[in-house]
Amino acid sequence: MNTRIGDMNKRIALEAPTKVSDGLGGFVTTYISVPGGSNIPAQAWTTSSTEVTTGDAINVIRVQKFKIWYRTVLKGSWRVRWGIRLFSITAIDPDEKNMFIFLTCKEVA
């Protein structure tokens, strides 16, 4: 798959989970931007979407693919922030030349 620089015209951020004290003796998981993990050029496309009805509201859950430049550190427990939308990473697939990584992500409702 050839990539022109103009194809990677979206910007995403990678966030890692961290535990923070809830003040009551327990911990809450929150996400922080990973070092070098914000404003990453990406190509994005939707692979599927599903309508989910919760109460009276209809939500669309998307499975999204992101193509980013190869990086040596990337974990499946991280998530992708694209604007105000959040996605959990379900698959990390580097290409055979280690130039790009394809992230398959499911939108977090």
CORHUQUI-V404975 format. One record per backbone hydrogen bond with DSSP energy under -1.0 kcal/mol. CO is the residue of the C=O (numbers start at 1). NH is the residue of the N-H. If there is no record, write none. Layout:
CO | NH
CO | NH
This chain:
4 | 7
7 | 9
10 | 42
12 | 40
13 | 81
14 | 34
15 | 79
16 | 32
18 | 30
20 | 28
26 | 22
28 | 20
30 | 18
32 | 16
34 | 37
37 | 14
40 | 12
42 | 10
43 | 67
45 | 65
48 | 63
50 | 61
52 | 59
54 | 57
57 | 54
59 | 52
61 | 50
62 | 107
63 | 47
63 | 48
64 | 105
65 | 45
66 | 103
67 | 43
68 | 101
75 | 78
78 | 89
79 | 15
80 | 87
81 | 13
82 | 85
85 | 82
86 | 108
87 | 80
88 | 106
91 | 104
93 | 102
95 | 98
99 | 70
100 | 95
101 | 68
102 | 93
103 | 66
104 | 90
104 | 91
105 | 64
106 | 88
